[in-house]
Amino acid sequence: MVDQDRIELLKEHSKKDENGEPIIHDDTYDVKDMKAFNEDLQELYSEKMVIEGGDDREMLRTIKAVLKKFEDTEYEGQQSEIYDYLCD
């Protein structure tokens, strides 16, 4: 769901072609205002998500264990933001 919202933000902030569709070069959206996009992305990443149900508890424990394996790895840019988001 977060990834879908991120793609919607990319579409919103991208330059458009003559048909009003976002311009994409080599699988990368042509963002017209990267600062505005990053501000909206930070807002998206700061939103709280509620995961309900008993089965999700085990999933969260598994994710925690997997993330712990990668805590000594250095990340940059978007990977850093994603890792930080997942840890939160």
C-alpha positions, -999 to +999 in steps of 0.1 A: +000+000+000+028+024+008+045+016-025+013+023-044+010+057-026+046+065-034+039+057-071+008+080-070+031+108-056+056+102-084+028+105-110+015+136-093+049+153-092+061+142-127+063+162-158+035+152-182+034+144-219+009+159-244-017+133-232-013+143-196+005+110-187+037+111-165+070+111-185+091+080-176+127+075-188+144+042-182+118+032-156+123+065-137+097+092-134+108+126-146+100+145-114+096+183-120+100+194-084+121+170-064+119+191-032+081+191-032+081+153-040+105+145-011+084+166+013+052+147+003+072+114+005+084+122+040+048+129+050+037+096+036+065+077+054+057+095+087+021+082+087+013+056+113+000+023+100-022+000+121-018-037+115-047-057+129-051-094+135-033-122+154-015-136+124+003-103+118+021-105+151+042-134+139+049-116+106+061-085+125+085-107+146+099-122+114+104-088+098+122-077+130+145-106+128+153-101+091+159-063+096+183-071+126+205-091+102+210-060+081+215-034+108+253-032+102+249-026+065+254+010+053+226+025+032+222+057+012+194+077-003+161+059-008+174+026+006+183+044+038+148+059+041+132+026+034+153+007+060+146+035+085+109+033+077+108-005+081+126-003+114+101+022+127 
